[in-house]
């Protein structure tokens, strides 16, 4: 699946999964219609991530959805993932492309227009833009006061031609606003991992996006 077909993107984090395994959460999200899964789990050692990655590769392959690895190009290659997601302090997009090849999906985290343009020029397939809203899912994440907000998201989306995935504090209640601002999809951690029913939470995110698309079509018809 190409990033331009994504709507919902799950970033895994076992510590926010209410005692459930990441494999359980991913399986439920797949039932709910998630389009891509990012193996994150930064608080675990590489061997644990490798074994988990192999399990998730089986699940995502069977479901026909994309598996992306956070940061680690070597791990993405080892488990046969579809691609890698890179932060500003990780390998350059161009270097990851040389290692993983032309078919790999490579994403980049950005928070400014200049970062977005550079990532696009150097070959990123999609951008993770955030944190759009305040979030507690990451130790170094922005508070509500420091979050990008919808205006900056809109500026970034207008500056590039590759898919934009909004991340950071995204919930079913504010998903529509990110799509209206120009995002093509949303990425979440806690909106799915902490939900009592992760499959239903995934469906609510998709419904919010689908509802925005319907409203846009109706507006064009008026």
C-alpha positions as CSV (number, residue, x, y, z in Angstrom):
1,X,0.0,0.0,0.0
2,X,1.4,3.4,-0.9
3,X,1.4,6.2,1.7
4,X,-1.0,8.2,-0.4
5,X,-3.6,5.5,0.4
6,X,-3.2,5.6,4.1
7,X,-5.8,7.0,6.5
8,X,-4.8,5.6,9.9
9,X,-1.3,4.8,11.1
10,X,-0.6,3.1,14.5
11,X,2.7,3.8,16.3
12,X,3.2,1.0,18.9
13,X,4.1,1.6,22.5
14,X,3.7,-1.3,24.9
15,X,4.0,1.0,28.0
16,X,0.7,2.7,26.9
17,X,-1.2,-0.5,26.1
18,X,-2.8,-1.2,29.5
19,X,-1.0,-4.5,30.1
20,X,-1.8,-5.9,26.7
21,X,0.9,-7.0,24.3
22,X,1.8,-4.9,21.3
23,X,0.9,-7.9,19.1
24,X,-2.7,-7.9,20.6
25,X,-3.0,-4.1,20.0
26,X,-1.8,-4.4,16.4
27,X,-4.1,-7.4,15.7
28,X,-7.1,-5.4,17.0
29,X,-6.1,-2.3,15.0
30,X,-5.9,-4.4,11.9
31,X,-9.5,-5.6,12.6
32,X,-10.4,-2.0,12.9
33,X,-9.0,-1.2,9.5
34,X,-5.6,0.4,10.2
35,X,-3.5,1.1,7.1
36,X,0.1,1.1,8.5
37,X,1.9,0.1,11.7
38,X,5.1,1.6,13.0
39,X,7.2,-0.5,15.3
40,X,8.5,1.9,17.8
41,X,9.1,0.5,21.3
42,X,12.1,2.6,22.1
43,X,12.2,1.5,25.7
44,X,13.1,-2.1,24.7
45,X,16.3,-3.6,23.6
46,X,17.0,-4.4,19.9
47,X,16.7,-8.1,20.3
48,X,13.2,-7.7,21.8
49,X,12.3,-5.3,19.0
50,X,13.6,-7.8,16.4
51,X,11.5,-10.7,17.7
52,X,8.4,-8.4,18.0
53,X,9.1,-7.1,14.5
54,X,9.1,-10.6,13.1
55,X,5.6,-11.2,14.7
56,X,4.3,-7.9,13.4
57,X,5.7,-8.7,9.9
58,X,3.6,-11.8,9.8
59,X,0.4,-10.0,10.9
60,X,0.8,-7.1,8.6
61,X,1.8,-9.2,5.6
62,X,-1.3,-11.4,6.1
63,X,-3.5,-8.3,6.4
64,X,-1.9,-6.5,3.4
65,X,-0.9,-3.4,5.3
66,X,2.5,-1.6,5.7
67,X,5.0,-2.2,8.5
68,X,7.3,0.7,9.2
69,X,10.2,0.7,11.7
70,X,11.0,3.7,13.8
71,X,14.6,5.0,13.4
72,X,16.4,1.7,12.8
73,X,17.3,1.1,9.2
74,X,19.1,-2.1,10.1
75,X,16.1,-3.5,11.9
76,X,13.8,-2.6,9.0
77,X,16.1,-4.5,6.7
78,X,16.4,-7.5,9.1
79,X,12.7,-8.1,9.5
80,X,11.8,-7.3,5.9
81,X,9.7,-4.3,6.8
82,X,8.1,-2.1,4.2
83,X,10.2,0.9,5.3
84,X,11.5,3.1,8.0
85,X,10.5,6.4,9.7
86,X,13.3,8.8,10.4
87,X,13.6,11.6,12.9
88,X,15.7,14.8,12.5
89,X,18.6,13.2,14.3
90,X,18.6,9.9,12.4
91,X,20.2,8.9,9.2
92,X,19.5,11.2,6.2
93,X,16.6,10.0,4.0
94,X,19.1,9.6,1.1
95,X,21.3,7.3,3.1
96,X,18.4,5.2,4.2
97,X,17.3,4.9,0.5
98,X,20.7,3.6,-0.5
99,X,20.5,0.9,2.2
100,X,16.9,-0.1,1.8
101,X,16.5,0.4,-2.0
102,X,14.0,2.2,-4.3
103,X,10.9,0.2,-3.2
104,X,11.2,1.0,0.5
105,X,8.8,3.5,2.1
106,X,10.8,6.2,3.9
107,X,9.1,8.7,6.1
108,X,10.5,11.7,7.9
109,X,9.4,13.6,11.0
110,X,9.2,17.3,10.4
111,X,7.9,20.3,12.3
112,X,8.7,23.2,10.0
113,X,8.2,24.1,6.3
114,X,11.9,24.1,5.7
115,X,12.4,20.6,7.2
116,X,9.4,19.4,5.1
117,X,10.8,20.7,1.9
118,X,14.2,19.2,2.5
119,X,12.8,15.8,3.3
120,X,10.7,15.9,0.2
121,X,13.6,17.0,-2.0
122,X,15.9,14.3,-0.6
123,X,13.4,11.5,-1.4
124,X,11.0,11.0,1.5
125,X,7.8,9.2,0.6
126,X,5.7,10.8,3.3
127,X,6.0,13.2,6.3
128,X,5.1,12.8,9.9
129,X,4.1,16.3,11.0
130,X,3.8,17.1,14.6
131,X,3.2,17.3,17.3
132,X,0.0,19.0,16.0
133,X,-1.6,18.9,19.4
134,X,-0.2,18.5,22.9
135,X,0.6,14.9,23.8
136,X,1.9,12.8,26.7
137,X,2.7,9.7,24.6
138,X,6.4,10.6,24.2
139,X,8.8,11.8,26.9
140,X,10.1,14.7,24.7
141,X,6.8,15.5,23.2
142,X,5.4,19.0,23.0
143,X,2.9,20.4,25.5
144,X,-0.3,22.0,24.3
145,X,1.5,25.4,24.4
146,X,4.4,24.2,22.3
147,X,2.4,22.1,19.8
148,X,2.5,23.1,16.1
149,X,-1.2,23.7,15.7
150,X,-3.4,23.5,12.7
151,X,-2.1,26.6,10.9
152,X,1.5,25.3,10.8
153,X,0.2,21.9,9.7
154,X,-1.6,23.6,6.9
155,X,1.5,25.5,5.8
156,X,3.6,22.3,5.7
157,X,0.9,20.4,3.8
158,X,0.7,23.3,1.2
159,X,4.5,23.3,0.8
160,X,5.0,19.7,-0.4
161,X,3.4,17.3,-2.8
162,X,4.0,14.1,-0.8
163,X,1.5,12.7,1.8
164,X,1.4,14.4,5.1
165,X,0.5,12.3,8.3
166,X,-0.5,14.4,11.3
167,X,0.7,13.1,14.6
168,X,0.7,14.2,18.2
169,X,-2.4,14.4,20.4
170,X,-4.7,13.2,17.6
171,X,-8.0,11.7,18.7
172,X,-11.3,10.9,16.9
173,X,-12.6,14.2,18.0
174,X,-9.9,16.3,16.4
175,X,-9.0,14.1,13.4
176,X,-11.4,15.9,11.1
177,X,-9.6,19.2,11.8
178,X,-6.2,17.8,10.8
179,X,-7.6,16.5,7.5
180,X,-9.3,19.9,6.8
181,X,-5.9,21.5,7.4
182,X,-4.4,19.4,4.7
183,X,-3.2,16.2,6.3
184,X,-3.8,13.0,4.3
185,X,-3.8,10.7,7.3
186,X,-3.4,10.6,11.0
187,X,-0.9,8.7,13.2
188,X,-1.7,7.8,16.8
189,X,-0.3,6.0,19.8
190,X,-2.5,6.4,22.8
191,X,-5.8,7.0,20.8
192,X,-5.6,3.3,20.0
193,X,-3.2,1.7,22.5
194,X,-5.0,3.0,25.6
195,X,-8.5,2.4,24.2
196,X,-10.6,-0.3,25.9
197,X,-11.5,-1.5,22.4
198,X,-8.6,-0.7,20.0
199,X,-10.5,-2.0,17.0
200,X,-13.4,0.3,17.7
201,X,-11.0,3.2,18.3
202,X,-9.4,2.6,14.9
203,X,-12.8,2.5,13.2
204,X,-13.7,5.9,14.9
205,X,-10.6,7.5,13.4
206,X,-11.4,6.2,10.0
207,X,-15.0,7.3,10.3
208,X,-13.8,10.8,11.2
209,X,-11.6,10.9,8.0
210,X,-14.3,9.4,5.8
211,X,-16.8,12.0,7.2
212,X,-14.5,14.8,6.3
213,X,-14.1,13.4,2.7
214,X,-17.9,13.3,2.3
215,X,-18.3,16.8,3.5
216,X,-15.6,18.0,1.0
217,X,-17.4,16.3,-1.8
218,X,-20.8,17.8,-0.8
219,X,-19.2,21.2,-0.6
220,X,-17.8,20.9,-4.1
221,X,-21.2,19.9,-5.4
222,X,-22.9,23.0,-3.9
